[in-house]
């Protein structure tokens, strides 16, 4: 067994061992050790913070056609609410990530969560499509705190292979959010209108704020924090971009998110308007894809991490997404098979499931290289994904609405570009110490 694998195994044993200490009072000066003693609670709390993004997007999806009619707008305009949210998440992470490196994790996180609750209430009160777009921008800016700081906290607590396993654990729990979010959204629409969806999101924000305030300790000690203000943060990010391998993982992660978000932006109209599924049927199909993502993520955590190089597993995932994109384009163009709900959904299932190999491994490999700047690196990883999401959703909003071909083209282009960046910049055939498999 290699030294890295032994360290990862030891880290796993330490983490399991501290679960029994979750109720013990914190009596240590080490904030990381204090967080580990909260064990399972911290795992679920970090998952909840990461789940803010899929909840904010996916609960809203079944309501998109209703909002279009209620606000007297068009499908293209309403898809800008997704674009605005993606832009907010991208910009918010760039701001909040360096802030968390400078001032610690708790204060920026709490401020972001409070702002998220206010923005969600503004969404619920929107009287026009333009107001809703602006409120969604604010919601994305505030919600960025949860996802970027959750990743930074994981980097504070874990290293190497154990970090990849923990990201897969987060993926398991946060995959439940896309499964249940459209279902919840669809059921909320049975009892109230689309505004009720945003009221539920505001309530979730209140719960997370309370739990962070009471249960999440600071994980970045003062001695490990960055100095230098805005100029120092920009210089730090410049150094991260100069790392070719980190940039390769970041771009692969970002373009993979482009494939995901083009699906999120276009699938409500493709599945419901073009292929005639109901809001409830769409939510179930969406949940099935999320279940596939969760299942492959756990295959990655239990069977691959520590036995197969993380680079290799990441490459498999990117190749599978690209292959699925090719088949989806051929189906929607009518070259092979018949384009209907079943065949299109089957192609989407393969592509979304394969992200279970891409997302945890790309994040772990990138953050392993940046222990000195976890918040800033997490911000760049998240921003790359949401920038691609904003572009993809904008393209979907401008594309024709009577065919699924634009969605297939954007997904395929995103997947192939992700694979190309991974091969050209990360150069996975070059073994690096932190990626050695267990023997």
C-alpha positions, 0 to 999 in steps of 0.5 A: 500500500502506498504512503498516500493510500495509508494516509487516506485510510488513516484519515478515514479512520480518524474521521469515523472515530470522531463521530462518537465525540460529536456531543463533547464540548469543544476544548481545543484551540485547533478549529479544524479538530473542533469541526471534525468532532461534530462528525456527521452533523458537519457532513450534513450541514456542508451538504445542505450548504452545497445543496443551496444551488440545486435547490434554487434551480431545480425546485423552480423548474416545474414552475417555469411554464406557469411563471411565463404565463403569470408574468405575461412574458416569454420562455426566452425571457424567463430563461434569463432568470436562470442566466441571472442566477448563474451569473450571480453564483459566478460573481458571488463566488469570486468575491466570497471565496477570497473573503473567506481566506481573509476573514475565516469561513463563518462570517462570510457564510452567515452574511451570505445566508441572511442575504439569500433569505432576503433575496428569496423573499424578493423573488416571491414578491416579484411583479414582473419578469424584469424584477424576477430576473434582478431578484434571481441575480441577488439570490445567486450572489448570496447563495454563492456563499454556501457552495464556495465556503463548503468546498473550502471547509472540506479542504481545511479538514481533509487531504488527497484521496480522503478529500475525494471520498468526502466530495463523493459523500457530499455528492451522495447527499446533495444528489438527493436535492435534485431528486426531490427538488423538482418533486417538491416544486411540482407538489408545491404547485398543487397547493399554491402558485410559483411564489410558494416555491420561493417561500420554501427556499427562504425557509430553507435559508433560515434553517441553514443560517440557524444551524451554521450559527449554532453548530459550525465552528470556524475551520480556518485559524487566524494563522492560516489566513491570507493578508493583503486585501483586494490586491492580495486576493487578485495576486493569489488568483493570478498564481492559481491561473498560472498553475497549468494543471490546476487550470486544466482541472478547473476548465474541465470542471467548468465545461462539464457544468456547461453540459449540466446547466444546458440540460437544466435550462432546456429540459423543462421545455424540451420534455414538457413542451416538445415531447408532451410530458406533464410537470410531474412526469418531468420532475420524476425524469429529472429525479431519475437522472439525479439518482444516476448521478448519485449512484455513480458518485458512490461507485466512485467513492466506494470502489474507485478512489484509492484503487484507480487514479483520480485522473483516470476516473475523471477521464472515464467520466468525461469520455462517457459524457461526450459519447452520450452527447454524440448519441443524443445529437444523432437521435434528435437530428433523426439520424438514428432511432426515434426522438421521443421522451424515452430515447432522449431521457435515456441519453440524458441519463447516461450523460448526467450519471457520468458527472458522478465521476467528473465532479468529485474527482475534478474538485479534489484534484484541483484543491489538492494543489491549493492548500494555501488558498482553498477559498480562492481556488474553490471560488475559481472552480465554482465560478468556472462552472456557473459562467459556463452555466450562464452562457449555456442557459443564455444560448438555450433562451435564444435557440429555437423552442420546437426541437431538442437539437440546440440542447444536444449541440450545447451539451456535446460541445461542452463535454468535448471541450471539457475533455480537451482541456483535461487532456491538454492542460492536466496531462493525466498520463503524468503521475503525481504523488497525490494521485497514486492508487492503493496497491 
